[in-house]
Amino acid sequence: MSRSVLHMSMSLDGFIAGPDDRPDNGLGTGGEQLHAWLFDGDHEVRGGVGVPVVRTAAASLPVVREMLATGAVLTGRRTFDAAGGWGGDHHDGVPIEVFTRSEPDDDAVRGPNVHYATDGIEAAMARAKKAAGERNVLVHGATTAQLALQAGVLDELAIHQVPVLLGGGRPLFGALGSPRPLALVSVVDAPGVTHLRYRVVG
């Protein structure tokens, strides 16, 4: 059965981008440190058209391979736009559901695998899971993750915790409205990052 899994690099103080993040500075000031683990290693993994070549440490390889083995992507519009829409291909031509509150304009990234979802997070996730088949759905974006948690449609969180305190920026979790119990599934210690996997309980 397909599961929805948020993959997110995060600082120890809970930020996924540094201060002053904006379209032309998507990771904010100092935010590039959060993704260094994907590019500082000796093992190369190739993604899709719009995904840069990953060079990571051996301990992080299973995590990267799992991300690139997912059958669909559900992402927020802000994340999608900041990434240039990954050129319309996140990896292997899998379907990309772009959660957005407004219809895309004429300059929006298009492609046979890109669908802009304006009918709510539940409907977007249902389409992504159907498209993924037996494989998992890779979830991107802080707001999308928060809404999916609130709606009860996010199954797991894979947090790639980087040992840095950014001191400010864009937090991963806002006010969720009620407690969300989690069960720790796995911990993988790797150079420059600790991979924490949680299952959403209930």
C-alpha positions in Angstrom: 0.0 0.0 0.0 1.3 3.5 -0.9 2.3 5.7 2.0 2.9 9.4 2.0 6.3 10.4 3.3 7.6 13.9 4.0 11.3 14.2 3.3 12.8 17.4 4.8 16.2 18.6 5.8 15.9 20.7 9.0 18.2 22.5 11.4 18.3 21.5 15.0 16.2 24.5 15.9 13.5 23.5 13.5 14.0 25.6 10.4 14.0 24.4 6.7 15.3 27.6 5.3 17.3 30.5 6.8 16.2 34.0 7.3 15.2 36.1 4.3 14.1 33.3 2.1 12.4 34.5 -1.1 12.0 33.3 -4.7 15.5 34.3 -5.7 17.0 33.1 -2.3 15.0 29.9 -1.7 17.1 28.5 1.1 17.5 31.8 2.9 20.6 33.1 4.6 22.7 30.1 5.6 20.1 27.6 4.5 22.4 25.9 2.0 24.0 24.1 5.0 20.8 22.0 5.4 21.5 20.2 2.1 25.3 19.9 2.2 24.9 16.2 3.1 23.4 15.6 -0.4 26.5 16.9 -2.2 29.6 16.4 0.0 29.9 12.6 -0.2 31.7 10.1 -2.5 28.7 8.2 -3.8 26.8 9.5 -6.8 23.1 9.1 -7.4 21.3 10.6 -10.4 17.8 12.0 -10.1 15.5 13.4 -12.8 15.9 16.2 -15.4 15.5 19.0 -12.8 17.2 17.2 -9.9 21.0 17.8 -9.5 23.3 14.8 -9.2 23.5 13.8 -5.6 26.9 12.9 -4.1 26.3 11.6 -0.6 28.0 9.5 2.1 27.5 5.7 2.1 25.3 5.9 5.2 22.9 8.3 3.5 22.6 6.2 0.3 19.6 4.2 1.3 17.7 7.4 2.2 18.4 9.0 -1.1 17.6 5.9 -3.1 14.3 5.6 -1.2 13.4 9.2 -2.1 14.1 8.5 -5.8 12.1 5.2 -5.7 8.8 6.9 -4.9 6.0 6.7 -7.4 4.6 10.2 -7.2 5.5 13.6 -5.7 3.1 15.9 -3.8 4.6 19.4 -3.4 3.5 22.8 -2.4 3.5 25.6 -5.0 6.1 27.6 -3.2 8.6 24.7 -3.1 7.8 23.7 -6.7 8.4 27.3 -8.0 11.6 27.7 -6.0 12.9 24.5 -7.5 12.0 25.6 -11.0 9.5 22.9 -11.1 12.4 20.4 -11.4 12.2 21.0 -15.1 8.9 19.1 -15.1 10.6 15.8 -14.0 11.5 15.3 -10.3 12.7 11.7 -11.1 11.9 9.0 -13.5 8.9 10.9 -15.0 6.7 10.2 -12.0 3.5 12.3 -11.6 3.9 15.6 -9.7 0.9 17.0 -7.8 1.4 20.7 -7.1 -0.8 21.8 -4.2 -1.9 25.4 -4.8 -4.7 27.7 -3.8 -4.9 29.5 -7.2 -4.8 28.5 -10.8 -1.3 28.6 -12.4 -0.5 31.5 -14.6 0.9 31.4 -18.2 4.5 31.3 -16.9 4.0 28.2 -14.7 6.0 25.1 -15.3 4.0 22.7 -17.4 4.6 19.1 -18.5 2.8 15.9 -19.0 3.5 14.8 -15.5 2.6 18.1 -13.7 -0.8 18.6 -12.3 -1.8 21.7 -10.4 -4.2 20.7 -7.5 -6.7 23.4 -6.5 -9.3 21.1 -4.9 -7.7 20.6 -1.4 -5.0 18.6 0.2 -7.1 15.5 0.6 -7.9 15.3 -3.1 -4.3 16.0 -4.1 -3.0 13.3 -1.8 -5.6 10.8 -3.0 -4.5 11.4 -6.7 -0.9 11.2 -5.8 -1.4 7.8 -4.0 -3.4 6.4 -6.8 -0.7 7.5 -9.3 2.0 6.0 -7.1 0.4 2.6 -7.1 2.3 0.3 -4.7 5.1 2.9 -4.3 5.2 5.7 -1.8 4.4 9.4 -2.3 7.2 11.8 -1.7 5.9 14.9 0.0 7.7 18.3 -0.2 7.0 21.7 1.4 6.3 22.9 4.9 2.8 24.3 4.4 1.8 21.2 2.5 3.2 19.0 5.3 1.3 21.0 7.9 -2.0 20.8 6.0 -1.5 17.1 5.3 -0.9 16.5 9.0 -4.0 18.4 10.0 -6.1 16.5 7.5 -4.7 13.2 8.6 -3.3 12.2 5.2 0.5 12.3 6.0 1.7 8.8 7.0 5.4 9.3 7.8 8.0 12.0 8.4 11.6 11.5 7.3 13.5 14.4 9.0 17.1 14.8 7.9 18.3 16.7 10.9 21.5 18.8 10.3 23.6 19.8 13.3 23.3 23.6 12.9 21.3 26.3 14.6 20.1 28.8 12.0 18.5 31.1 14.6 15.6 32.0 12.5 14.0 31.4 9.1 11.1 29.3 7.9 10.0 26.7 10.4 8.8 23.2 9.4 6.0 23.0 11.9 3.6 25.8 12.7 0.5 25.7 14.9 -1.0 22.4 14.1 -4.1 22.9 16.2 -3.8 19.7 18.2 -1.1 17.2 19.3 0.2 14.8 16.7 1.7 11.7 18.3 4.6 10.1 16.4 6.3 6.7 16.7 10.0 6.6 16.0 10.7 4.1 13.2 14.5 4.4 12.6 17.5 6.5 13.3 20.5 6.6 10.8 23.6 8.6 11.8 25.5 9.8 8.8 28.2 12.4 8.1 26.7 15.8 8.5 23.1 14.6 9.2 21.0 12.3 11.3 18.1 10.7 9.4 15.0 10.3 11.7 12.0 8.4 10.5 8.6 8.7 12.3 5.2 7.2 11.7 2.2 9.4 12.4 0.1 7.6 15.0 -3.7 7.7 14.8 
